[in-house]
Structure formats: C-alpha cells, structure tokens
Amino acid sequence: MSYRISDTYDGVDQAMRLLRRSMKGMPERHRYMKHYDELRRAVAVMLILLEELTPWMEETEKAKRATSAAKKMFELVR
C-alpha cells in the first residue's frame, strides 16, 4: 500500500515543480505570490502527513503496534 503513497508523493512533487517553473515565467507574478506561498505551505503539511501515514498503510506487525498505540492515546485524550 505504501507504493501508492509514494506515487502520490511523487506526483504532487512533480506538480509543485511545474507550478514553480510556471510562476517564474509569469508577468506580474508578485500579484499571485501570496496565494502561491499559502499553497506551498499547505502542500508541505500534506506531504509530511503522507509520510507519517505510511506505516499505518503497511500490513506489518509494526503498523499494528503503532495503530494500537494510537488507539490507546486517543482513548486517554477522550
């Protein structure tokens, strides 16, 4: 399952590189830089969450332990 996450990660990375190259060629790009920066930050957070999600998507004993630990932590917070 983690291969799907890495494919998603690679696709988003490629799209962000394309966007950056496109922004460099834009006239009056300063008008859009605020939105571009907000998008970059949001995508960076999403990619970090994707990396953190990977162990839970794998079918391993480590993932089962991590899931049970997360459930215990969630129950403590409730």
RAPEFEN-V996969 format. One record per run of one state. SS is the DSSP state (h for helix, s for strand, l for the rest). FROM is the first residue (numbers start at 1). TO is the last residue. If there is no record, write none. Layout:
<<SS & FROM & TO> <SS & FROM & TO>>
This chain:
<<l & 1 & 1> <h & 2 & 24> <l & 25 & 28> <h & 29 & 31> <l & 32 & 32> <h & 33 & 57> <l & 58 & 60> <h & 61 & 77> <l & 78 & 78>>
